[in-house]
Structure formats: structure tokens, C-alpha cells
Amino acid sequence: MSPLTRSRGGRLTARALKWLRGARPVGLLTLALVVLAWWLLDRFADIPPFKLPSVGAVATSLRELASSGELFDAMAASLQRLALGFLIGSSLGVAVGLLLASSKHLMEFIRPLVVFFQVIAGIAWIPLAIVWFGLGSGPVIFVVANAVFFIVLFNMLAGIQSIPSVLLASTRTLGAGRLRVIREVVLPGALTHLLVGLELSMGLAWRALVAAELIVATDGLGFLTLQASARFDAATVVAGIIVIGATWLVMHRVLLVPLHARTVERWGMTRPIVD
Amino acid sequence: MVELPARDHGASTGGAPTRAALAVLAPVRGTFKLLLPFAVLVGVWQIAATVSGYSSYLFPRPTDVAAAFWDLGRKGILPAYIADSMTVWLIGALSGAAVGIGLGFVLAFSRPLRALFLPAVRFFVAIAELAWLPLIILWFQFGFTAVLFMIWYTVLFPVLFNVLTGIEAVPNVTRQAVRTLGANRWQLVREVLFPGALPSVVTGFRIGAGYAFRALIIAEAFAAGSGVGFLIFESRETGLTERTMVGMIVFGLIWLVVDRLFLRPIEVATVERWGMTAARL
């Protein structure tokens, strides 16, 4: 390849890139292509509509779900459970983490347990949650809270252990009481890990939520999707899948990305230890 | 509060024999320290379950769980279920990773194509994979294929996403330097972009494989007639909560073994060794 053609190729690529960036929401272009591929598949491959609904059918289904209010009811139900479960799980996780911070022995004792429970947190608890809480919102909230609790606690412990003991000892020597040490050293020191844990647990909590709703809920996005599949209504199933994906993307953009940028990144601590 | 670090000065005066004995006993002490919390937990659980007087359906005692474990093992059900689950998971995870890496490698050649693909891949990662389950069942009916597809999908997208973001993270200076030194496109991809993306790929696989392991439980509960996930859910329907607990414990143990013995060492051997722990998420 001569240098000339290479540079021209480079210029072409650069122009294409510029154009792609100019079409600022590249996502829209991608979306258009995905829809086009889907439409072509539907048009030219002979797939029955209960397996692959047409683009139009899904759009209609989305419109109907939205105009009947069904969609927003389901979304509200799901998000409410997520928020409640997350609040319970994370506050308990932080509280227990701080409690354990007061004793190194206790922390070493609890750590293996937390590692184990962190592994099975969330989805695997669904059957037990049903046994304990029946059907409906109860077991779903329990599963979400459970997933968040163990992951937050795990990260809290890792965060507390990452604090150099010199800092703790010197603060104590300078006359700080237990509470003061927790407030001024332990909490700020463990904060980055805590934030990473919260972020990570959100992802798992969302998955646990959808899974639990598929199985025990009587409303919500997961329930909506499963019910449609029982009716062989693939259009509504796909609509549900799209809404579930879009909801998470929006949450990620609105909540997690700014949080991460404003804390972990701004403090120059993009080296989270996530186990 | 946390003790001062130099707490056991006395150890140095213990003399050589004591120290040697301690060194020999170290692994034993480690195991003891690891197992003690679980022993205490099981003890407390046994007492609580006995005193509370709930039925074994609501709150099985550890002895019930142990009996169920023994029973399932003796009948050969548990080993068969574990083998089934691991087979699906292994095939799904490996093929998902292979397709993800292959596709990522192809996309490494073209930046505009990557820019085009990334939002779509991001979206597919964002869909909590289990939301696909109703549709997957419509596609493949109940059975092995449905579960396998679920696992495959769950691993594919995090891996692909991490290949793409890993490539983007390779510093521009490096690319240009290699190009200036006369490397062609193939060499650039093979020698710079792909190795550069590798740590991120390893992390992506570990995350995807973890999600897939969790998804396996639900997929088996819905679509399979065997497997650890099936055991966990089926036992609820038959009212044998102690079997559910056996399933949960086995599930946790398998994942710990897989993660600590295989996935973590791979990560340590690649990501950490190359000093790239920044990509751990």
C-alpha cells in the first residue's frame, strides 16, 4: 500500500468518523440499522409472528401499552420495588459495615460469611422468599434488598480494610472517640468502595428484580412480559424487553454515571477493588 | 478500634522451634479461621430453628438440610444435576465468549463500524438478560437449547462490550506510533489493539460468566427438568425447603470454586500482572 492511498484511506475514515460524530446521537443511527435488519428478517425469512413479531406490531403494542396506562403502572410498580429494596439493603449494609468496623476480629470473623452470601445473593433466594413472604411485592423486595445488602456490605468491609491502620491509630492517639473515628476516618475512607458497591449492586438488583417479577409478582415489567408470552403475544414480549432495557439505560445515565463522575472519578480514585 | 500493627512482638522471642511449628500449622490455622464462622452460623441456625418451632417447610434446621444433602447425593440426583448445570454453563459461556471475542476482533479493524455497533451492544448489555426468557421459551420451547441460548447470550454481550471499550481505551499515541513505524492495519490490530483490549476482555468474561451463572438458576427453573436451578425451584413446589437450601449452598460452593480456582487466576495472570487493575469493573 503506497503512503498516498493510505493517507487517503485515513482521510476517508476521518471524514466518516466526523460524520458519525456529527450525527450526534450515533445511537439513533444504530437503532435505525437494527430496526432495518429486523424488518428485513421479518420480511424475507419465513418466521411465524409468535416467534418474531413485526416491527409494526411491536410499535402498536408499545403504543397501546402506553395509552392504556398499563406500561406506566408496570414501570411504577417495578421501580417502586427496586427503590424500596435498594434503600433497605443499602442502609442495612452500611450500618452493619460500620458496626463491624469497630472490631478487627469481628470483621475477620464475618468476612468469609459475607463472601459466601455475596455469591448467592439475589436470585437464588427467590424460592425461600416465596416460602417466607408469599406472592406479590414482599418476596421481590426481599430479593432485591438481599442482593444489595450483601454486595454493599462486602464492599464496605473491603473499603474499611483498605484504610491504612496508621490513620486509625493516629486519630485515636490524638484523642478521637469511637464515633468520631467512624465519622472522620472510616466513613470517608471506605466511601469509594462503598460507591462502587452501590453501583455494582444496582446492576444485580435490577436483574434480581426482573427475575423475581417473572416468578412471583402480580404486576411490574417482568410480570407483564411473562404474561404476554403465556398468550403467545410476542409483540408485547418484545415491547417489554425494550422497555426493560431502556429503563436501565436511563437509570444508568441519570443516576449512576453522574454519581461516578462526581465522586470516584473526581477524587481520582478509579481503581476500585471489586471482588 | 483496629489494633496497632506491631501487636505480637512476643513472637520473636519464641525461638526457632515454636516458629517452625507455627509455620507448619499456618494452613491449618487458616482453614480453621475460614471454617469457624460457618460452624458458628450453623450452630446458631440449628438452635434458632429448633427453638422457634417452625416446620421444616418454613425454616428447616441444618440437620434437615444435611439429611436432604445426603439423600440427594446417595440417590445420585445431586451429582447428575451438578453435571447438567455445569455442562450447559461451560458450553454456553465458552461459545458466548468465543463469538464475542471473534466479533470484537473483526470490529477492531474499523473504527466507524465500532462507533456504530457500540450503542447497540450497550443496549443489549443493559437489558437484564432474564427479560429475554419469555421470548426464548417461545423460540426454543422448554429444554436444553433454551437454557443454553440464555447462557450464551448472557456471556456474549458483556464480552463484546468489553472488547470494544477495551480497544477504545488503547491510547491514540500508541496507535499512531505503531502506524508511523510502518505497521499495517492487520499488524496494528494484532499487535496493539487486541492485546491492549485483552485485560478488559478477561474482566468482561468474568462478569458475564457470573451473570450467566445466576441466570442459569432461573433458566433452569423455567425451561429445564434438571440442574441445580431446577432443584432450587422444584423443591419449593414440592414443599421440601431443605432441598432448596441444599441447592443454594451447592450453587454458592460451585461458583466459589469456579471463580477462585479458574477465573480469578486468569485475571491475576493477565490483568493484574500487566498492571491494569483499573479495568476491574
Interface residues (C-beta under 8 A of the other chain):
Chain A: M1 T13 A16 L17 L20 R21 V26 G27 L29 T30 L31 L33 V34 F50 K51 S102 K104 E108 F109 I110 R111 P112 L113 V115 F116 F117 V119 I120 G122 I123 A124 W125 I126 P127 L128 I130 V131 W132 S165 L168 A169 R172 R178 V181 V196 L200 L204 W206 R207 L209 V210 A211 L214 I215 L221 G222 T225 L226 A228 S229 F232 A234 V237 V238 G240 I241 I244 G245 A246 W248 L249 H252 T270 R271 P272 I273 V274
Chain B: M1 V2 E3 L4 P5 K33 L34 L36 P37 F38 L41 Y57 L58 S110 R111 P112 A115 L116 F117 L118 P119 A120 R122 F123 F124 A126 I127 A128 E129 L130 A131 W132 L133 P134 L135 I137 L138 W139 N184 Y211 R214 A215 I217 I218 A221 F222 I232 F233 S235 R236 T241 T244 M245 G247 M248 I249 F251 G252 W255 L256 D259 T277 A278 R280 L281
